[in-house]
Amino acid sequence: MRINQKLQDAMRAHAEQSHPAEACGLLIKTEAGREYVPCGNVATNPLQHFLIDKHDAAAAEDRGEVLAIVHSHPDRAATPSMTDLVSCELHELPWAIVGWPGGDIQWFKPSGFQAPLLGRDFSHGLLDCWSACRDWYAREASLSLPNFERKELWWEDPDSPSHYEENYEACGFVRVEQPQRGDLLVFQIPTVGRPCHFPNHAAIYLGADASLHSEDAPALGGSGPFIYHHMPGRLAAREVYGWSMANRVKLILRHKEYTP
């Protein structure tokens, strides 16, 4: 998207003002022309992520048509991350990234991007364990599972819904005693020194067959059993399902429409 120097300067000024946190805002079209509207970043970790304040977004939308979403990459290049590319697809709008310092601006737009099952970055609520499981079922079994809104660290809040326990039936799952390939394993994995009130992690049980048909996947050594999952701070991967994970299983779930 081509924008004038005044708008570019406004975006860079906001990136500089917000540094070392990520700046975020909206490019809107009003009767007077295009305008960059800075918005608050209410992400839990604004140094690494951004979440536009919904009140600021609503105020901007009241003033004009939203043309693009803008955010900065503090001390990083303006190249879109995997999370950026996935978010752009969900919003169905062009995005701009301002690298700061330096001020380089890169534009990109929805192009049909899908994060791969293997090697995807972690971003809670967007590219996390439930997202990985939903995508596995969609691509490996042609099953469409619903998503559910979840705040970061929801399992540490005793008043939070227990998302897996409360939603698995609506997603088409039933409880079983022994896993088979394609089952959903739900774990309770606390962080040392922090509360964990509910099961908070999910994985796909692969058994002895760790293959994928929807994308290239190197063969794994050994006989398994294997799981596919996505842990915070790590890339999504297939791993051996060992005793340390098995001891943390709270639910073994089988989708009523899945056939191994």
Secondary structure, 3 states (H helix, E strand, C coil): CCCCHHHHHHHHHHHHHHCCCCCEEEEEEECCEEEEEEECECCCCCCCCCCECHHHHHHHHHHCEEEEEEEEEECCCCCCCHHHHHHHHHHCCCEEEEEECCCCEEEECCCCCCCCCCCCCCECCCECHHHHHHHHHHHHHCCCCCCCCCCCCHHHCCCCCCHHHHHCCCCCEEECCCCCCCCEEEECCCCCCCCCCCCCEEEEEEECCCCCCCCCCCCCCCCCCEEEECCCCCCCEEEECCHHHHCCEEEEEEECCCCC
